[in-house]
Amino acid sequence: MAPTSVFPVLESILPRVSKPVQYVGGEGNSQVKPWESAAVRWALLYPDAYEVGLPNQGVQILYEVLNEREDALAERCYSVWPDLEQLMREAGVPAFTVDAHRPIGAFDVLGVSISTELGYTNMLTTLDLAGTPLHARDRDESHPVVVAGGHAAFNPEPIADFVDVAALGDGEEVVGDITDVIRDWKAQGRPGGRHELLVRLAGTPGCYVPGLYDVSYGDDGAIAAVTPLDPRVPPTVQKRTTVELDDWPYPKKPLVPLAETVHERASVEIFRGCTRGCRFCQAGMITRPVRERSLQGVGEMVDAAVRASGFDEVGLLSLSSADHSEIADITKGLADRYEGTNTSLSLPSTRVDAFNIDLANEISRNGRRSGLTFAPEGGSERIRRVINKMVSEDDLIRTCAEAFSQGWRQVKLYFMCGLPTETDEDVLEIAGMAYRVIEAGRKASGRNDIRCTISIGGFVPKPHTPFQWAAQCHPEVVDSRLRKLREAVNSNRKIGRNIGMRYHDGEPSLIEGLLARGDRRVGAVIEQVWRDGGRFDGWSEHFSYQRWVDRAAEALEPTGVDLAWFTTRERYAEEILPWDHLDSGLERDWLWEDWQEALEGREQDDCRWTPCFDCGVCPSTGTDIEVGPSGSTLLPLTVVNPTASATGSLQGPGAGD
């Protein structure tokens, strides 16, 4: 029988919380399928606030993919703010989905999309409110299977106690495989109970079941071995890779929120993966190889999204969107198509060396010139060689100057602080770069209202990158360098007043580092922080550094390691890292060699356009780099209003050949 909706009770307490509309559901393009129609039911959790989670592309993709199956249904849930959490506990309201307000504990699967490790405490809140035991070992057949996905799932060891399965890599296909396994197990009468189900899931490509592996430690505190506990369980687990993106044109109907969210736009992923080789970038490493969506595929997705949603902005997403081999044709074709319709385009991620003013003009043709954003990441040329972010300052200044001469008035530059081998001088050069951007902009435009904003985040070493062995910079050092940088920016008021500076202090970054490179012993820290009131740790107003430090000291003391051991300590070459048995496709030896090259300040080229560097991804995953050109063009639609019901031509010449 279908579980009873909790909405009647929930509705009575919503007037007492902030932004109650975020909990009522009913968004444009949301779906509610009959409970009885599905053999397998998924609750998809984004463990952060509704305003952050609703636009998340990964959740929207899986939501549609699963709901297109006749034998499955999927509903969404987000973290509730502490004010509602307290009222839910008082009123006995369990964790619920926003689509049909069904209790999460009634679903077969709780899929958790983890974009940042600082969302771990929110995941525990949802499990507890759902009445699901926090520890996987305490669950039985009546409880949902907790499946973690997203970038953080490439090292799920800190949450190994709490999740049943970690799904590595692209999710479009693996969620279908998981659904098949659970459906068949249920249809067969649940043979062998929950343990047998988990063993079957462990045999599914891309699925890692932490509870079926034993981890032992050596006298030095490092891992001695990771051993499967069942002969049917593989010793290593390889990520899943979706090869043909054109075969997966999701989301077809973007969700249209009722409440304010961080992104009010339709988003189309134009390619996946990156071969630039930025050594700090986990996303670029674990999503290799590059797979481009075709020009025709992009055009069809944009048209479908705009028609279905009515959004007046379309974001062309990827890790570096201007690197698409047909980006000029895509932007010009879309700008032509939507000219006069108030439908604008945006490139949320752009590299200086892949950017030009023609591209910028096409992007802004139907919208406003809100500003340009670039990410040099490091202030000095030396540190940019270390991180393999070879952005020339001359190219940056030249690009900004040309943009200012064409009518732009502001630019935002992203940097990191605390990078390996970094010195005070490397950080202080950020101020000099910002000064020269302002000076070049004033000269090129003849105006004094040019602005430059520098945004700085603390560097966190991440698994499956060349920097996975690096020592993390202590917060005191990061904060000291940022104070010196602010003083340098303000030293010349005539220029400094046109430079904005936004930064995150080093303390949250250190805790993120603990969670990013931790092992199973860190799970006790997460649980104690949560029991001590830890919630929404990614939000500065809720984050407590001292709470994490104190609970880490208590939880880790019996194990012989501490917070510094997981963060500010450099790893040695032979050390078994907590994620070594999880295969992102990258050869460990290649990562180590690249780490050594970083320490020597040697950069590496983009393998998309140069001979292979033998990182290992293509042969290990059975894939290859897929880039255009496709040889087609994008024709304008025959309709003027993109939200009209009439259909227009989407195909370029030769598309039907």
C-alpha positions as CSV (number, residue, x, y, z in Angstrom):
1,M,0.0,0.0,0.0
2,A,1.1,3.6,-0.7
3,P,2.5,5.3,2.4
4,T,0.3,8.1,3.8
5,S,1.4,11.7,2.9
6,V,2.8,13.7,5.8
7,F,1.5,16.9,4.3
8,P,-1.6,17.4,6.5
9,V,0.6,17.5,9.6
10,L,3.4,19.3,7.9
11,E,1.1,22.0,6.6
12,S,0.1,22.9,10.2
13,I,3.7,23.7,11.2
14,L,4.9,25.4,8.0
15,P,3.6,28.8,9.0
16,R,6.1,28.8,11.9
17,V,9.2,28.4,9.7
18,S,11.2,30.6,7.3
19,K,10.5,30.2,3.5
20,P,7.8,27.5,3.9
21,V,7.3,27.4,0.1
22,Q,10.5,25.4,-0.3
23,Y,8.8,22.4,1.4
24,V,5.5,22.3,-0.5
25,G,6.6,20.9,-3.9
26,G,4.5,21.3,-7.0
27,E,7.3,22.9,-9.1
28,G,6.9,23.2,-12.9
29,N,7.8,19.8,-14.5
30,S,7.8,17.9,-11.2
31,Q,6.3,14.4,-11.3
32,V,4.3,12.3,-9.0
33,K,3.8,8.7,-10.1
34,P,1.3,6.2,-8.5
35,W,3.1,4.3,-5.8
36,E,1.7,1.0,-7.0
37,S,3.0,1.5,-10.5
38,A,6.6,1.0,-9.5
39,A,8.6,-2.0,-8.4
40,V,11.5,0.1,-7.2
41,R,11.1,3.5,-5.6
42,W,13.9,6.1,-5.2
43,A,14.1,9.1,-2.9
44,L,16.8,11.4,-4.3
45,L,18.4,13.5,-1.6
46,Y,20.5,16.6,-2.1
47,P,21.9,17.2,1.4
48,D,21.7,21.0,1.3
49,A,19.0,23.7,1.2
50,Y,16.3,23.6,-1.4
51,E,17.6,26.8,-3.0
52,V,21.0,25.1,-3.6
53,G,19.7,21.6,-4.4
54,L,16.8,22.2,-6.8
55,P,19.0,23.5,-9.7
56,N,21.5,20.6,-9.2
57,Q,21.9,19.1,-12.7
58,G,22.8,15.6,-11.4
59,V,19.6,15.2,-9.3
60,Q,17.4,16.5,-12.2
61,I,19.0,14.1,-14.6
62,L,18.5,11.0,-12.4
63,Y,15.0,12.2,-11.5
64,E,13.9,12.1,-15.2
65,V,15.9,9.0,-16.1
66,L,14.3,7.0,-13.3
67,N,10.8,8.3,-13.8
68,E,10.9,7.4,-17.5
69,R,11.1,3.7,-16.4
70,E,7.7,2.0,-16.1
71,D,9.0,-0.1,-13.2
72,A,10.5,2.8,-11.1
73,L,9.6,6.1,-9.6
74,A,11.7,8.9,-8.1
75,E,10.9,11.7,-5.8
76,R,13.2,14.5,-4.5
77,C,14.1,15.6,-1.0
78,Y,16.4,18.3,0.4
79,S,17.8,19.1,3.8
80,V,15.4,20.9,6.1
81,W,16.6,24.0,8.0
82,P,17.0,23.6,11.8
83,D,13.8,25.5,12.5
84,L,11.7,22.9,10.6
85,E,13.8,20.0,11.9
86,Q,12.9,21.0,15.5
87,L,9.2,21.3,14.7
88,M,9.2,18.0,12.8
89,R,10.7,16.2,15.8
90,E,8.1,17.7,18.1
91,A,5.2,16.8,15.8
92,G,6.6,13.4,14.9
93,V,6.9,14.3,11.2
94,P,9.4,12.0,9.4
95,A,11.8,13.1,6.6
96,F,9.7,13.5,3.5
97,T,9.9,14.0,-0.3
98,V,8.7,17.4,-1.7
99,D,6.9,15.7,-4.6
100,A,4.3,13.7,-2.8
101,H,5.4,14.2,0.8
102,R,5.9,10.5,1.3
103,P,8.1,9.3,4.2
104,I,11.6,8.6,3.0
105,G,11.7,5.5,5.1
106,A,9.1,3.9,2.9
107,F,11.3,4.0,-0.3
108,D,13.5,1.2,-1.5
109,V,16.5,3.5,-2.2
110,L,17.7,6.7,-0.7
111,G,20.1,8.1,-3.3
112,V,22.3,10.9,-1.9
113,S,24.0,13.2,-4.3
114,I,27.1,14.6,-2.5
115,S,28.8,17.6,-4.2
116,T,30.7,18.7,-1.1
117,E,31.9,16.8,1.9
118,L,30.6,19.5,4.2
119,G,27.1,18.1,3.5
120,Y,27.8,14.8,5.5
121,T,26.1,16.0,8.7
122,N,23.0,17.0,6.7
123,M,22.8,13.4,5.4
124,L,22.8,12.1,9.0
125,T,20.0,14.5,9.9
126,T,17.9,13.1,7.0
127,L,18.6,9.5,8.0
128,D,17.7,10.1,11.6
129,L,14.4,12.0,10.7
130,A,13.6,9.2,8.3
131,G,13.8,6.6,11.1
132,T,16.6,4.8,9.3
133,P,19.5,3.6,11.5
134,L,22.6,5.8,11.0
135,H,24.9,2.8,10.7
136,A,24.5,0.6,7.7
137,R,25.2,-2.5,9.8
138,D,22.0,-1.9,11.8
139,R,19.6,-1.8,8.9
140,D,17.4,-4.7,7.7
141,E,15.2,-5.4,4.6
142,S,12.6,-2.8,5.8
143,H,15.1,0.1,5.4
144,P,16.1,1.9,2.3
145,V,19.4,1.1,0.6
146,V,21.5,4.2,1.0
147,V,23.4,4.9,-2.2
148,A,25.9,7.8,-2.3
149,G,27.0,9.4,-5.6
150,G,28.7,12.5,-6.8
151,H,32.3,13.6,-6.7
152,A,32.7,13.0,-3.0
153,A,31.7,9.3,-3.6
154,F,35.2,8.8,-5.0
155,N,36.4,8.6,-1.4
156,P,33.3,7.5,0.6
157,E,35.4,6.0,3.4
158,P,34.6,8.8,6.0
159,I,30.9,7.9,5.5
160,A,31.5,4.1,5.1
161,D,29.5,3.5,8.3
162,F,26.5,5.3,7.1
163,V,26.1,4.4,3.4
164,D,25.3,1.0,1.9
165,V,26.6,1.7,-1.6
166,A,28.8,4.3,-3.3
167,A,28.2,4.7,-7.0
168,L,31.4,5.8,-8.8
169,G,31.3,8.0,-11.9
170,D,28.5,8.9,-14.2
171,G,25.0,8.0,-12.9
172,E,22.8,7.8,-15.9
173,E,23.3,4.1,-16.5
174,V,24.2,2.8,-13.0
175,V,20.9,3.9,-11.4
176,G,19.2,1.7,-14.0
177,D,21.4,-1.3,-13.1
178,I,20.8,-0.8,-9.4
179,T,17.1,-0.6,-10.1
180,D,17.3,-3.9,-12.0
181,V,19.1,-5.7,-9.1
182,I,16.7,-4.5,-6.5
183,R,13.6,-5.3,-8.6
184,D,14.8,-8.8,-9.3
185,W,15.7,-9.4,-5.7
186,K,12.3,-8.3,-4.5
187,A,10.5,-10.3,-7.2
188,Q,12.4,-13.4,-6.0
189,G,11.2,-13.0,-2.5
190,R,14.2,-11.1,-1.1
191,P,16.5,-14.2,-0.9
192,G,19.3,-14.0,1.5
193,G,18.0,-10.8,3.1
194,R,19.8,-7.5,2.9
195,H,23.2,-9.1,2.9
196,E,22.5,-10.9,-0.3
197,L,21.1,-7.7,-1.9
198,L,24.3,-5.9,-1.0
199,V,26.5,-8.7,-2.4
200,R,24.5,-8.5,-5.7
201,L,24.9,-4.7,-5.8
202,A,28.7,-5.1,-5.1
203,G,28.8,-7.2,-8.3
204,T,27.3,-4.3,-10.3
205,P,29.9,-2.3,-12.2
206,G,30.6,1.0,-10.5
207,C,29.0,0.0,-7.2
208,Y,31.2,-0.1,-4.1
209,V,29.7,-1.6,-0.9
210,P,32.0,-0.5,2.0
211,G,30.5,-3.0,4.5
212,L,31.8,-5.9,2.4
213,Y,35.4,-4.8,2.9
214,D,37.7,-5.0,5.9
215,V,40.2,-2.2,6.5
216,S,43.3,-2.8,8.7
217,Y,45.9,-0.3,9.9
218,G,49.6,-0.4,10.5
219,D,51.6,0.8,13.4
220,D,52.3,4.2,11.7
221,G,48.5,4.8,11.5
222,A,48.3,4.3,7.7
223,I,46.1,1.7,6.1
224,A,47.8,-1.7,5.9
225,A,45.2,-3.5,3.7
226,V,41.7,-3.3,2.3
227,T,40.3,-6.8,2.0
228,P,36.9,-8.1,0.5
229,L,34.9,-10.1,2.9
230,D,33.1,-12.2,0.3
231,P,34.6,-14.0,-2.7
232,R,31.9,-12.5,-5.0
233,V,33.1,-9.0,-4.1
234,P,35.7,-7.4,-6.4
235,P,39.0,-6.2,-4.9
236,T,38.8,-2.9,-6.8
237,V,35.8,-1.0,-8.1
238,Q,36.0,1.0,-11.4
239,K,34.0,4.1,-12.2
240,R,31.2,4.1,-14.7
241,T,31.5,6.3,-17.8
242,T,28.6,7.4,-20.0
243,V,30.1,7.5,-23.5
244,E,27.5,8.9,-25.9
245,L,26.1,12.1,-24.3
246,D,23.7,12.6,-27.2
247,D,22.0,9.4,-26.1
248,W,21.3,11.0,-22.7
249,P,19.7,14.4,-23.4
250,Y,18.7,15.1,-19.8
251,P,17.1,17.0,-18.2
252,K,14.5,17.3,-21.0
253,K,12.2,19.3,-18.8
254,P,14.1,21.4,-16.2
255,L,12.4,21.9,-12.9
256,V,10.9,25.4,-12.4
257,P,11.1,26.4,-8.8
258,L,8.4,28.1,-6.8
259,A,10.9,29.5,-4.3
260,E,14.0,31.5,-5.1
261,T,17.1,29.4,-5.9
262,V,20.7,30.1,-6.6
263,H,20.3,29.6,-10.4
264,E,17.2,30.7,-12.2
265,R,18.0,29.3,-15.6
266,A,17.9,26.2,-17.8
267,S,21.2,24.4,-17.9
268,V,22.6,22.2,-20.8
269,E,25.8,20.3,-20.3
270,I,27.7,20.7,-23.6
271,F,30.5,18.3,-22.8
272,R,31.8,16.3,-19.9
273,G,35.4,15.7,-18.7
274,C,38.5,17.9,-19.0
275,T,42.0,17.2,-20.2
276,R,43.6,20.6,-19.2
277,G,45.3,18.8,-16.3
278,C,44.9,21.3,-13.6
279,R,46.5,19.4,-10.7
280,F,44.2,20.7,-8.0
281,C,41.0,19.9,-9.9
282,Q,39.3,16.7,-8.8
283,A,36.4,17.2,-11.2
284,G,38.7,17.5,-14.2
285,M,40.6,14.3,-13.2
286,I,37.7,12.0,-12.3
287,T,35.5,12.9,-15.3
288,R,38.0,12.1,-18.0
289,P,37.9,11.5,-20.9
290,V,36.4,14.5,-22.7
291,R,33.1,13.6,-24.3
292,E,31.4,16.4,-26.3
293,R,27.7,16.7,-27.0
294,S,27.2,17.4,-30.7
295,L,26.2,20.8,-32.0
296,Q,22.8,19.3,-33.0
297,G,22.4,17.7,-29.7
298,V,23.1,20.9,-27.8
299,G,20.6,22.8,-30.1
300,E,17.9,20.2,-29.4
301,M,18.4,20.3,-25.7
302,V,18.4,24.1,-25.5
303,D,15.2,24.3,-27.5
304,A,13.5,21.6,-25.4
305,A,14.6,23.2,-22.1
306,V,13.4,26.7,-23.1
307,R,10.1,25.4,-24.4
308,A,9.5,23.3,-21.3
309,S,10.6,25.8,-18.7
310,G,10.1,29.4,-20.0
311,F,13.5,30.3,-18.5
312,D,15.0,33.4,-20.2
313,E,18.6,32.2,-19.6
314,V,20.4,29.1,-20.7
315,G,23.7,28.1,-19.1
316,L,26.0,26.1,-21.4
317,L,27.7,24.0,-18.7
318,S,31.0,22.1,-18.5
319,L,34.2,22.4,-16.7
320,S,35.5,24.8,-19.3
321,S,32.7,25.6,-21.8
322,A,34.8,27.7,-24.2
323,D,36.9,24.5,-24.8
324,H,34.1,22.8,-26.8
325,S,35.5,22.3,-30.3
326,E,32.4,24.0,-31.8
327,I,31.7,26.6,-29.2
328,A,31.8,29.5,-31.8
329,D,29.2,27.7,-33.9
330,I,27.1,26.8,-30.9
331,T,27.0,30.3,-29.5
332,K,26.4,32.0,-32.8
333,G,23.8,29.5,-33.8
334,L,21.9,29.9,-30.5
335,A,22.3,33.7,-30.5
336,D,20.8,33.8,-34.1
337,R,18.0,31.4,-33.1
338,Y,16.9,33.4,-30.1
339,E,17.5,36.9,-31.3
340,G,14.6,39.1,-30.3
341,T,13.2,36.6,-27.8
342,N,14.9,37.8,-24.6
343,T,16.5,34.4,-24.2
344,S,20.1,34.9,-23.2
345,L,23.1,32.6,-23.0
346,S,25.8,32.2,-20.3
347,L,29.1,30.4,-20.0
348,P,29.5,29.8,-16.3
349,S,33.1,28.4,-16.7
350,T,35.5,30.0,-19.1
351,R,39.3,30.0,-19.5
352,V,41.2,33.1,-20.6
353,D,43.1,31.1,-23.3
354,A,39.9,29.7,-24.8
355,F,38.1,33.1,-24.7
356,N,37.7,35.9,-27.2
357,I,35.6,39.0,-27.6
358,D,33.6,37.5,-30.5
359,L,32.5,34.7,-28.2
360,A,31.6,37.2,-25.5
361,N,29.6,39.3,-27.9
362,E,27.6,36.3,-29.1
363,I,26.9,35.2,-25.5
364,S,25.7,38.7,-24.5
365,R,23.9,39.6,-27.8
366,N,20.4,38.8,-26.4
367,G,21.1,39.6,-22.8
368,R,22.9,42.0,-20.5
369,R,26.7,42.5,-20.1
370,S,26.9,41.5,-16.5
371,G,30.6,41.0,-16.3
372,L,33.3,38.5,-17.2
373,T,34.7,35.8,-15.0
374,F,38.1,34.1,-15.2
375,A,40.0,31.8,-12.9
376,P,43.8,32.3,-13.0
377,E,43.8,30.4,-9.7
378,G,47.4,31.5,-8.8
379,G,48.8,35.0,-8.6
380,S,52.3,34.3,-9.9
381,E,53.5,32.6,-13.0
382,R,55.6,30.2,-10.8
383,I,52.6,29.0,-8.8
384,R,50.5,28.6,-12.0
385,R,53.2,26.3,-13.3
386,V,53.0,24.2,-10.1
387,I,49.2,23.8,-10.5
388,N,49.4,23.5,-14.3
389,K,47.1,26.4,-14.8
390,M,49.1,28.1,-17.6
391,V,47.2,31.3,-17.9
392,S,49.5,34.1,-19.1
393,E,49.0,37.4,-17.2
394,D,49.6,39.2,-20.5
395,D,46.8,37.2,-22.1
396,L,44.5,38.0,-19.2
397,I,45.3,41.7,-19.3
398,R,44.9,41.8,-23.1
399,T,41.5,40.0,-22.9
400,C,40.2,42.2,-20.1
401,A,41.4,45.4,-21.9
402,E,39.6,44.4,-25.1
403,A,36.5,43.6,-23.2
404,F,36.5,47.0,-21.4
405,S,37.0,48.7,-24.7
406,Q,33.9,46.9,-26.0
407,G,31.7,48.1,-23.2
408,W,32.2,45.7,-20.3
409,R,32.8,47.4,-17.0
410,Q,33.7,44.6,-14.5
411,V,35.6,41.4,-14.3
412,K,35.8,38.7,-11.6
413,L,39.0,36.7,-11.0
414,Y,39.1,33.5,-9.0
415,F,42.2,32.4,-7.0
416,M,43.2,29.9,-4.4
417,C,45.3,30.4,-1.4
418,G,47.3,27.6,0.4
419,L,48.6,25.9,-2.8
420,P,51.6,23.5,-2.6
421,T,54.9,25.3,-2.5
422,E,53.1,28.7,-2.2
423,T,54.8,31.6,-0.5
424,D,53.5,35.0,0.6
425,E,54.9,36.6,-2.5
426,D,52.8,34.3,-4.8
427,V,49.7,35.5,-3.1
428,L,50.7,39.2,-3.0
429,E,51.1,39.1,-6.8
430,I,47.3,38.8,-7.0
431,A,47.1,42.4,-6.0
432,G,49.5,43.4,-8.7
433,M,47.5,41.5,-11.3
434,A,44.2,43.2,-10.2
435,Y,45.9,46.6,-10.3
436,R,47.1,46.0,-13.9
437,V,43.6,44.9,-14.9
438,I,42.1,48.2,-13.6
439,E,44.9,50.3,-15.2
440,A,44.5,48.5,-18.6
441,G,40.7,48.8,-18.4
442,R,40.8,52.5,-17.7
443,K,43.2,53.1,-20.6
444,A,41.2,51.0,-23.0
445,S,37.8,52.4,-22.1
446,G,38.7,56.0,-21.2
447,R,36.6,55.5,-18.0
448,N,37.3,55.3,-14.3
449,D,34.4,53.1,-13.3
450,I,36.2,49.9,-14.2
451,R,35.9,47.2,-11.5
452,C,37.7,44.0,-10.7
453,T,36.6,41.6,-8.0
454,I,39.1,39.0,-6.7
455,S,37.5,36.0,-5.1
456,I,39.8,33.6,-3.1
457,G,39.1,30.2,-1.6
458,G,41.3,28.0,0.5
459,F,43.0,25.1,-1.4
460,V,41.9,21.6,-0.4
461,P,43.9,18.6,-1.6
462,K,41.5,16.0,-3.1
463,P,41.7,12.3,-3.9
464,H,42.5,11.1,-7.4
465,T,44.6,14.2,-8.2
466,P,48.3,14.7,-8.3
467,F,47.9,16.8,-5.1
468,Q,46.4,13.9,-3.2
469,W,49.8,13.4,-1.4
470,A,50.2,17.2,-0.6
471,A,50.2,18.7,2.9
472,Q,47.3,21.0,3.4
473,C,48.1,24.6,4.4
474,H,47.2,25.4,8.0
475,P,44.3,28.0,8.4
476,E,46.5,30.4,10.3
477,V,48.9,30.6,7.3
478,V,46.1,31.0,4.9
479,D,44.4,33.8,6.9
480,S,47.7,35.6,7.4
481,R,48.4,35.6,3.6
482,L,44.9,36.9,3.0
483,R,45.3,39.7,5.5
484,K,48.6,40.7,3.7
485,L,46.8,40.6,0.4
486,R,44.1,42.9,1.6
487,E,46.7,45.4,2.8
488,A,48.4,45.3,-0.6
489,V,45.1,45.8,-2.4
490,N,44.3,48.8,-0.2
491,S,47.8,50.3,-0.4
492,N,46.8,52.5,-3.4
493,R,43.4,53.9,-2.8
494,K,43.0,55.4,-6.3
495,I,43.1,51.9,-7.7
496,G,42.3,49.8,-4.7
497,R,38.8,51.4,-4.3
498,N,37.9,49.7,-7.7
499,I,39.0,46.3,-6.5
500,G,36.6,44.1,-4.5
501,M,37.9,41.2,-2.4
502,R,35.9,38.2,-1.3
503,Y,37.5,35.3,0.5
504,H,36.8,32.3,2.6
505,D,38.9,31.9,5.7
506,G,41.0,28.8,6.0
507,E,39.1,27.0,8.8
508,P,36.3,25.4,6.8
509,S,38.8,24.4,4.2
510,L,40.8,22.4,6.7
511,I,37.6,20.5,7.8
512,E,36.8,19.9,4.2
513,G,40.3,18.5,3.8
514,L,39.7,16.1,6.8
515,L,36.5,14.8,5.2
516,A,38.0,14.7,1.6
517,R,41.1,12.6,2.4
518,G,39.9,10.8,5.6
519,D,39.4,7.1,6.1
520,R,36.8,5.2,8.1
521,R,38.1,6.5,11.4
522,V,36.7,9.9,10.4
523,G,33.2,8.6,10.5
524,A,33.2,8.8,14.3
525,V,34.1,12.5,14.0
526,I,31.2,13.2,11.7
527,E,28.8,11.4,13.9
528,Q,29.9,13.2,17.1
529,V,29.8,16.6,15.3
530,W,26.3,15.8,14.2
531,R,25.2,14.8,17.7
532,D,26.7,18.0,19.0
533,G,24.4,20.0,16.7
534,G,26.4,20.2,13.5
535,R,24.2,21.1,10.5
536,F,24.7,22.9,7.2
537,D,28.5,23.0,7.7
538,G,28.8,24.5,4.2
539,W,27.1,27.7,5.4
540,S,29.4,30.1,7.3
541,E,26.6,31.1,9.8
542,H,26.1,27.5,10.8
543,F,29.7,26.2,10.7
544,S,31.7,25.8,13.9
545,Y,35.4,25.2,13.5
546,Q,35.9,24.7,17.2
547,R,33.2,22.0,17.3
548,W,35.0,20.0,14.6
549,V,38.4,20.4,16.2
550,D,37.1,19.3,19.6
551,R,35.1,16.4,18.4
552,A,38.0,15.3,16.1
553,A,40.3,15.3,19.1
554,E,37.9,13.1,21.1
555,A,37.0,10.7,18.4
556,L,40.5,10.2,16.9
557,E,42.6,10.0,20.1
558,P,41.9,6.3,20.7
559,T,43.0,5.5,17.1
560,G,46.5,7.1,17.4
561,V,46.0,9.7,14.7
562,D,44.6,13.2,14.8
563,L,43.3,16.1,12.7
564,A,46.8,17.1,11.5
565,W,47.5,13.6,10.5
566,F,44.7,13.7,7.9
567,T,45.3,17.3,6.8
568,T,48.6,19.1,7.1
569,R,50.8,16.0,6.7
570,E,52.4,15.1,3.4
571,R,51.8,11.5,2.3
572,Y,54.6,9.2,1.1
573,A,54.8,7.4,-2.2
574,E,54.1,3.9,-0.9
575,E,51.4,4.8,1.5
576,I,48.0,3.1,0.9
577,L,45.5,5.9,0.5
578,P,41.9,5.3,1.6
579,W,40.6,5.4,-1.9
580,D,43.3,3.4,-3.7
581,H,40.9,0.4,-4.2
582,L,38.5,2.8,-6.0
583,D,39.5,3.2,-9.7
584,S,38.9,6.5,-11.3
585,G,40.8,5.3,-14.4
586,L,43.9,7.3,-13.6
587,E,47.1,5.4,-13.1
588,R,48.5,5.9,-9.6
589,D,52.1,6.1,-11.0
590,W,51.0,8.7,-13.4
591,L,49.5,10.8,-10.7
592,W,52.7,10.5,-8.6
593,E,54.9,11.5,-11.5
594,D,52.7,14.5,-12.1
595,W,53.0,15.4,-8.4
596,Q,56.8,15.3,-8.8
597,E,56.6,17.5,-11.9
598,A,54.5,20.0,-9.9
599,L,57.1,20.2,-7.2
600,E,59.7,21.0,-10.0
601,G,57.4,23.6,-11.5
602,R,56.9,21.8,-14.9
603,E,53.6,22.1,-16.7
604,Q,51.9,19.5,-18.9
605,D,50.0,20.1,-22.1
606,D,46.4,19.4,-22.8
607,C,46.3,15.8,-24.2
608,R,43.2,16.6,-26.2
609,W,45.4,18.2,-28.8
610,T,48.8,16.6,-28.1
611,P,50.1,13.0,-27.9
612,C,48.7,10.8,-25.1
613,F,50.4,11.2,-21.7
614,D,49.3,7.7,-20.6
615,C,47.2,8.8,-17.6
616,G,45.4,5.5,-18.1
617,V,41.8,6.6,-18.4
618,C,41.0,5.7,-22.0
619,P,42.3,2.1,-22.0
620,S,41.0,1.4,-18.4
621,T,37.5,2.6,-19.1
622,G,37.3,1.4,-22.7
623,T,36.6,4.9,-23.9
624,D,38.4,7.7,-25.8
625,I,38.4,11.4,-26.2
626,E,35.4,12.4,-28.2
627,V,35.4,15.9,-29.9
628,G,33.9,17.5,-32.9
629,P,33.5,19.0,-35.3
630,S,30.3,17.4,-36.3
631,G,30.2,19.1,-39.7
632,S,26.7,20.5,-39.2
633,T,25.3,24.0,-38.5
634,L,22.5,25.1,-36.2
635,L,19.6,26.6,-38.1
636,P,17.4,29.2,-36.5
637,L,14.0,28.0,-35.3
638,T,11.0,28.9,-37.5
639,V,9.2,30.3,-34.5
640,V,10.1,33.6,-32.8
641,N,8.7,32.8,-29.4
642,P,10.8,29.9,-28.0
643,T,8.0,28.9,-25.5
644,A,5.4,28.6,-28.2
645,S,3.8,25.3,-28.9
646,A,4.6,25.2,-32.6
647,T,7.7,23.3,-33.6
648,G,10.6,24.5,-35.6
649,S,13.5,23.0,-37.4
650,L,16.2,21.8,-35.1
651,Q,18.3,19.8,-37.5
652,G,21.3,21.1,-39.4
653,P,22.2,20.1,-42.9
654,G,22.9,16.4,-43.2
655,A,21.4,15.6,-39.8
656,G,19.0,13.2,-41.4
657,D,21.7,11.5,-43.6
